[in-house]
């Protein structure tokens, strides 16, 4: 898995090195950012400083993050929704699939 940190992404955005942002909804209903760079092949997953994939609980929070962190540079963003989303507490055995 190719990964990119927040600070790297901010730097790449400032230098116009980002071709596209892909927002993907995971099965747990959260959203992650995958990045396509102008000069590297493949998708790069945005990760935290601890190396875990960065995720947001809502598109509203994600769009606010994008607007604030990336100097207002809004480029082409694709959204992919999960076919199934699990809702509920993972431990209660009472999950709902949509």
ChimeraX commands (.cxc) that place a marker at each C-alpha (Angstrom):
marker #1 position 0.00,0.00,0.00 radius 0.5
marker #1 position 1.43,3.38,-1.03 radius 0.5
marker #1 position 1.02,5.97,1.72 radius 0.5
marker #1 position 1.35,9.72,2.03 radius 0.5
marker #1 position 1.33,11.83,5.20 radius 0.5
marker #1 position -0.70,14.99,5.76 radius 0.5
marker #1 position 2.39,17.20,5.64 radius 0.5
marker #1 position 3.52,15.62,2.36 radius 0.5
marker #1 position 0.07,16.10,0.85 radius 0.5
marker #1 position -0.03,19.75,1.93 radius 0.5
marker #1 position 3.37,20.31,0.34 radius 0.5
marker #1 position 2.34,18.51,-2.88 radius 0.5
marker #1 position -0.88,20.56,-3.06 radius 0.5
marker #1 position 1.08,23.82,-2.72 radius 0.5
marker #1 position 3.40,22.73,-5.53 radius 0.5
marker #1 position 0.58,21.58,-7.84 radius 0.5
marker #1 position 1.88,18.00,-7.79 radius 0.5
marker #1 position -1.55,16.45,-7.08 radius 0.5
marker #1 position -3.54,15.29,-10.09 radius 0.5
marker #1 position -6.67,14.12,-8.27 radius 0.5
marker #1 position -8.19,13.35,-4.88 radius 0.5
marker #1 position -10.39,10.27,-4.55 radius 0.5
marker #1 position -12.70,10.07,-1.57 radius 0.5
marker #1 position -13.79,6.52,-0.81 radius 0.5
marker #1 position -16.43,5.39,1.65 radius 0.5
marker #1 position -15.38,2.29,3.56 radius 0.5
marker #1 position -17.70,-0.48,4.76 radius 0.5
marker #1 position -17.79,1.06,8.24 radius 0.5
marker #1 position -19.25,4.24,6.69 radius 0.5
marker #1 position -16.15,6.40,7.10 radius 0.5
marker #1 position -14.40,8.27,4.31 radius 0.5
marker #1 position -10.73,8.15,3.31 radius 0.5
marker #1 position -8.60,10.11,0.85 radius 0.5
marker #1 position -6.62,8.46,-1.92 radius 0.5
marker #1 position -4.28,10.70,-3.92 radius 0.5
marker #1 position -3.06,10.54,-7.53 radius 0.5
marker #1 position 0.20,12.41,-8.03 radius 0.5
marker #1 position 1.44,13.95,-11.27 radius 0.5
marker #1 position 4.84,12.30,-11.04 radius 0.5
marker #1 position 4.19,8.91,-9.39 radius 0.5
marker #1 position 2.04,6.01,-10.52 radius 0.5
marker #1 position -0.77,4.52,-8.45 radius 0.5
marker #1 position -2.99,5.64,-5.61 radius 0.5
marker #1 position -1.50,6.98,-2.39 radius 0.5
marker #1 position -3.53,6.56,0.82 radius 0.5
marker #1 position -3.50,9.46,3.27 radius 0.5
marker #1 position -2.25,8.18,6.65 radius 0.5
marker #1 position -1.83,9.56,10.14 radius 0.5
marker #1 position 1.56,10.17,11.72 radius 0.5
marker #1 position 1.26,6.66,13.20 radius 0.5
marker #1 position 0.79,5.08,9.78 radius 0.5
marker #1 position -2.96,4.31,10.00 radius 0.5
marker #1 position -5.26,5.28,7.15 radius 0.5
marker #1 position -6.83,8.65,7.97 radius 0.5
marker #1 position -10.65,8.50,8.05 radius 0.5
marker #1 position -13.52,10.93,8.57 radius 0.5
marker #1 position -16.98,10.08,9.89 radius 0.5
marker #1 position -18.82,12.44,7.54 radius 0.5
marker #1 position -18.41,14.17,4.21 radius 0.5
marker #1 position -19.15,17.46,5.94 radius 0.5
marker #1 position -16.09,17.11,8.17 radius 0.5
marker #1 position -13.97,15.91,5.27 radius 0.5
marker #1 position -14.85,18.87,3.03 radius 0.5
marker #1 position -14.05,21.26,5.89 radius 0.5
marker #1 position -10.68,19.53,6.33 radius 0.5
marker #1 position -9.90,19.82,2.61 radius 0.5
marker #1 position -10.80,23.52,2.51 radius 0.5
marker #1 position -8.79,24.38,5.62 radius 0.5
marker #1 position -5.67,22.25,5.14 radius 0.5
marker #1 position -4.98,22.61,1.45 radius 0.5
marker #1 position -5.05,26.42,1.11 radius 0.5
marker #1 position -8.41,26.36,-0.59 radius 0.5
marker #1 position -6.98,24.51,-3.60 radius 0.5
marker #1 position -9.94,22.52,-4.74 radius 0.5
marker #1 position -9.20,20.23,-7.64 radius 0.5
marker #1 position -10.99,17.30,-9.18 radius 0.5
marker #1 position -12.39,15.09,-6.43 radius 0.5
marker #1 position -14.05,11.74,-7.13 radius 0.5
marker #1 position -16.41,10.15,-4.61 radius 0.5
marker #1 position -16.91,6.39,-4.41 radius 0.5
marker #1 position -19.60,5.08,-2.07 radius 0.5
marker #1 position -19.46,1.62,-0.54 radius 0.5
marker #1 position -22.08,-0.83,-1.79 radius 0.5
marker #1 position -22.67,-1.99,1.78 radius 0.5
marker #1 position -22.23,-0.02,4.97 radius 0.5
marker #1 position -22.25,-1.70,8.35 radius 0.5
marker #1 position -23.99,0.35,11.03 radius 0.5
marker #1 position -24.08,-0.40,14.74 radius 0.5
marker #1 position -21.69,-1.46,17.46 radius 0.5
marker #1 position -19.29,-4.12,16.23 radius 0.5
marker #1 position -19.44,-5.87,19.59 radius 0.5
marker #1 position -23.20,-6.16,20.04 radius 0.5
marker #1 position -23.77,-8.57,17.13 radius 0.5
marker #1 position -26.65,-6.39,15.93 radius 0.5
marker #1 position -25.18,-4.76,12.83 radius 0.5
marker #1 position -27.38,-3.44,10.05 radius 0.5
marker #1 position -26.24,-3.66,6.43 radius 0.5
marker #1 position -27.39,-1.03,3.92 radius 0.5
marker link #1:1,2 radius 0.2
marker link #1:2,3 radius 0.2
marker link #1:3,4 radius 0.2
marker link #1:4,5 radius 0.2
marker link #1:5,6 radius 0.2
marker link #1:6,7 radius 0.2
marker link #1:7,8 radius 0.2
marker link #1:8,9 radius 0.2
marker link #1:9,10 radius 0.2
marker link #1:10,11 radius 0.2
marker link #1:11,12 radius 0.2
marker link #1:12,13 radius 0.2
marker link #1:13,14 radius 0.2
marker link #1:14,15 radius 0.2
marker link #1:15,16 radius 0.2
marker link #1:16,17 radius 0.2
marker link #1:17,18 radius 0.2
marker link #1:18,19 radius 0.2
marker link #1:19,20 radius 0.2
marker link #1:20,21 radius 0.2
marker link #1:21,22 radius 0.2
marker link #1:22,23 radius 0.2
marker link #1:23,24 radius 0.2
marker link #1:24,25 radius 0.2
marker link #1:25,26 radius 0.2
marker link #1:26,27 radius 0.2
marker link #1:27,28 radius 0.2
marker link #1:28,29 radius 0.2
marker link #1:29,30 radius 0.2
marker link #1:30,31 radius 0.2
marker link #1:31,32 radius 0.2
marker link #1:32,33 radius 0.2
marker link #1:33,34 radius 0.2
marker link #1:34,35 radius 0.2
marker link #1:35,36 radius 0.2
marker link #1:36,37 radius 0.2
marker link #1:37,38 radius 0.2
marker link #1:38,39 radius 0.2
marker link #1:39,40 radius 0.2
marker link #1:40,41 radius 0.2
marker link #1:41,42 radius 0.2
marker link #1:42,43 radius 0.2
marker link #1:43,44 radius 0.2
marker link #1:44,45 radius 0.2
marker link #1:45,46 radius 0.2
marker link #1:46,47 radius 0.2
marker link #1:47,48 radius 0.2
marker link #1:48,49 radius 0.2
marker link #1:49,50 radius 0.2
marker link #1:50,51 radius 0.2
marker link #1:51,52 radius 0.2
marker link #1:52,53 radius 0.2
marker link #1:53,54 radius 0.2
marker link #1:54,55 radius 0.2
marker link #1:55,56 radius 0.2
marker link #1:56,57 radius 0.2
marker link #1:57,58 radius 0.2
marker link #1:58,59 radius 0.2
marker link #1:59,60 radius 0.2
marker link #1:60,61 radius 0.2
marker link #1:61,62 radius 0.2
marker link #1:62,63 radius 0.2
marker link #1:63,64 radius 0.2
marker link #1:64,65 radius 0.2
marker link #1:65,66 radius 0.2
marker link #1:66,67 radius 0.2
marker link #1:67,68 radius 0.2
marker link #1:68,69 radius 0.2
marker link #1:69,70 radius 0.2
marker link #1:70,71 radius 0.2
marker link #1:71,72 radius 0.2
marker link #1:72,73 radius 0.2
marker link #1:73,74 radius 0.2
marker link #1:74,75 radius 0.2
marker link #1:75,76 radius 0.2
marker link #1:76,77 radius 0.2
marker link #1:77,78 radius 0.2
marker link #1:78,79 radius 0.2
marker link #1:79,80 radius 0.2
marker link #1:80,81 radius 0.2
marker link #1:81,82 radius 0.2
marker link #1:82,83 radius 0.2
marker link #1:83,84 radius 0.2
marker link #1:84,85 radius 0.2
marker link #1:85,86 radius 0.2
marker link #1:86,87 radius 0.2
marker link #1:87,88 radius 0.2
marker link #1:88,89 radius 0.2
marker link #1:89,90 radius 0.2
marker link #1:90,91 radius 0.2
marker link #1:91,92 radius 0.2
marker link #1:92,93 radius 0.2
marker link #1:93,94 radius 0.2
marker link #1:94,95 radius 0.2
marker link #1:95,96 radius 0.2
marker link #1:96,97 radius 0.2
marker link #1:97,98 radius 0.2
view
